[in-house]
Amino acid sequence: MALYSRSENNAQSLKLLNTTEKNSVDKYDWDNTLIVDGPSTVPGSQGYATAARRSIYIDDVEATLPENKLRGLTAPGWWEYFTYTDASGNTRHKAQHLVSFKDAPVNTADLDDNIAADVASVITISGQPVNQSTDDDDGTATFSVTAAASTGTLIYQWQLQTATGTRWTNITGAISASLALTGLVLADTGKKYRVKLTSSAGAEEVISNVATLTVTEA
């Protein structure tokens, strides 16, 4: 397969490289984000964030949905779509229109519905995460959220911010409605937690309120 890279003049257009070796070149977008094929949590070789790249097909109806327009998928046809999590913990989107269609055939029940919604889908949170307290003898705490999606299945991703930090980072494996923590110590006091919610039907991303952890001496 061919690989793509930004051109040397820092333009946002993509440049085709004459190679079939997947790892023969790092592919960087204009904002120094490393681009990979498909979902990835592997950091870039120079420490940059990693973006996932997918080819997405949008039909006439999908092109009208707000969920897709927010991702930059604004017209029928084939798109090259990129996504990554920025320092604020938000999902960033970029889409490049590759091929347009005057009358795009209907595209339903496919494998890209979590990105290219077929129908309108909304996520609502009825129970926000709340602050949790524990002592260093018990050392356990559980944060949870109650939410629902009008269409599709909810997708959870809990995030952490250190007590003195400003960056939100995804917690590996924390992909359910509850986040159970163990082995907590006094140094964990002040850590903040929240959860990002998306859906298998491509609903617009929703982020919960922030909850803070307090650990006291037993």
C-alpha positions in Angstrom: 0.0 0.0 0.0 1.0 3.6 -0.4 1.9 5.9 2.5 1.1 9.6 2.7 2.9 12.4 4.4 2.6 16.2 4.6 4.8 18.1 2.2 7.9 19.9 3.3 6.3 23.3 3.0 4.1 22.5 6.0 0.9 22.5 3.8 -2.0 20.5 5.0 -2.2 18.6 1.7 -1.0 15.1 1.6 1.9 13.8 -0.6 2.2 10.3 -2.0 5.4 8.6 -1.2 6.7 5.9 -3.5 7.1 3.1 -1.0 5.3 0.0 0.1 7.1 -0.3 3.4 4.7 0.5 6.3 7.5 1.5 8.6 9.8 3.0 6.1 8.8 6.6 6.9 7.0 8.5 9.7 4.0 10.3 8.4 3.4 13.6 10.1 0.4 16.0 9.7 0.9 19.7 9.7 0.6 19.9 13.5 3.4 17.3 14.1 1.0 14.5 14.9 2.2 11.1 13.8 -0.3 9.4 11.5 -0.9 5.6 11.5 -3.3 3.3 9.8 -6.2 2.4 12.0 -6.6 2.9 15.8 -3.4 3.2 17.7 -2.1 4.2 21.2 1.6 4.0 20.2 3.4 7.4 20.6 5.2 8.9 17.7 8.9 8.2 17.4 9.7 11.9 18.3 7.2 11.9 21.2 4.3 13.4 19.3 0.7 12.3 19.8 -0.5 9.5 17.5 -3.4 9.9 15.1 -5.5 7.1 13.7 -6.2 7.3 10.0 -9.2 5.6 8.3 -10.9 5.7 5.0 -14.6 6.6 5.4 -17.5 6.5 2.9 -20.3 9.1 3.4 -23.6 8.8 1.6 -26.1 11.6 0.9 -28.0 11.2 4.3 -24.9 10.8 6.4 -23.5 14.1 4.9 -26.5 16.0 6.4 -26.1 14.8 10.0 -24.6 17.2 12.6 -22.6 14.3 14.2 -20.7 13.8 11.0 -20.3 17.5 10.1 -18.6 18.0 13.5 -16.0 15.5 12.4 -15.5 17.4 9.1 -17.4 14.8 7.0 -19.6 17.3 5.2 -20.3 15.9 1.7 -21.0 12.6 0.0 -18.0 10.5 -1.1 -14.8 9.0 0.2 -12.9 10.7 2.9 -9.5 10.2 4.7 -10.3 10.8 8.3 -7.9 11.4 11.2 -8.5 11.5 14.9 -6.4 11.8 18.1 -6.7 13.0 21.7 -5.1 16.4 22.4 -3.5 17.7 25.6 -7.0 18.8 26.9 -8.2 15.2 26.6 -10.6 16.1 23.8 -10.9 14.1 20.6 -9.7 16.1 17.6 -10.8 15.5 14.0 -9.5 16.2 10.6 -11.0 15.0 7.3 -9.8 15.2 3.7 -12.3 14.7 0.9 -10.8 12.3 -1.6 -13.6 11.4 -4.0 -17.0 13.1 -4.3 -20.3 11.6 -5.7 -23.2 13.5 -7.1 -25.6 10.7 -6.0 -23.8 8.6 -3.3 -25.3 5.1 -2.8 -26.8 4.5 0.6 -24.3 3.2 3.1 -25.8 1.6 6.2 -24.8 -1.0 8.7 -21.2 -0.8 7.8 -18.0 -0.9 9.9 -17.5 2.9 10.2 -20.8 3.7 12.0 -18.9 4.8 15.2 -17.4 7.6 13.1 -19.9 8.1 10.2 -23.3 8.0 11.8 -26.1 6.6 9.8 -28.8 8.3 11.9 -29.0 11.0 14.5 -27.7 9.8 17.9 -27.5 11.7 21.2 -25.8 10.8 24.5 -27.3 12.0 27.7 -25.7 11.8 31.2 -28.2 11.4 34.1 -25.6 10.6 36.8 -22.3 12.5 36.9 -19.1 11.2 38.6 -18.8 12.6 42.2 -15.8 13.3 44.4 -14.5 10.3 46.3 -12.7 10.0 49.6 -10.8 7.2 51.2 -7.9 6.6 53.6 -4.5 5.0 52.9 -5.5 2.0 54.9 -8.6 1.2 52.7 -7.0 2.6 49.6 -10.0 2.0 47.3 -12.4 4.3 45.5 -14.9 4.0 42.7 -16.0 6.7 40.2 -19.1 6.0 38.1 -21.3 7.6 35.5 -24.9 6.9 34.4 -25.5 7.6 30.7 -27.6 6.5 27.7 -27.3 6.8 24.0 -30.4 7.2 21.8 -28.9 4.9 19.2 -26.2 2.3 19.5 -24.0 1.2 22.4 -22.1 3.5 24.7 -18.3 3.6 24.5 -16.5 4.7 27.7 -13.0 6.1 28.1 -12.0 7.3 31.6 -9.3 10.0 31.8 -6.9 11.2 34.5 -5.4 14.5 35.4 -2.7 14.8 38.1 -3.2 17.1 41.1 -0.9 19.8 39.7 -1.2 18.9 36.0 -3.1 20.4 33.1 -3.1 17.4 30.7 -5.8 14.8 30.5 -4.7 11.3 29.6 -6.7 8.2 28.8 -6.5 5.5 31.4 -5.7 2.2 29.7 -8.4 -0.4 30.0 -10.8 2.0 31.8 -13.7 1.5 29.3 -16.8 0.8 31.4 -19.4 2.8 33.3 -17.4 2.5 36.6 -13.7 3.1 37.4 -12.5 1.1 40.4 -9.2 2.2 41.9 -7.1 0.2 44.4 -3.8 0.7 46.2 -4.4 4.4 46.7 -1.9 6.3 48.8 -1.7 9.9 50.2 0.2 11.0 47.1 -2.9 10.3 45.0 -4.9 13.1 46.7 -6.0 15.8 44.3 -6.1 13.6 41.2 -9.0 14.3 38.9 -11.1 11.9 36.9 -13.7 12.2 34.2 -15.1 10.0 31.4 -15.5 10.5 27.6 -18.5 9.0 26.0 -19.1 8.1 22.4 -21.3 5.5 20.8 -21.1 2.7 18.2 -23.7 4.7 16.2 -21.4 7.7 15.9 -22.9 10.1 18.5 -21.2 13.4 19.2 -18.6 13.0 22.0 -19.8 14.0 25.5 -17.4 14.5 28.5 -18.6 14.2 32.0 -18.1 16.5 34.9 -14.7 16.3 36.8 -14.5 14.4 40.1 -11.6 14.7 42.6 -10.0 12.0 44.7 -9.0 12.6 48.3 -6.9 10.2 50.3 -6.4 10.8 54.0 -4.2 9.2 56.6 -5.9 6.4 58.5 
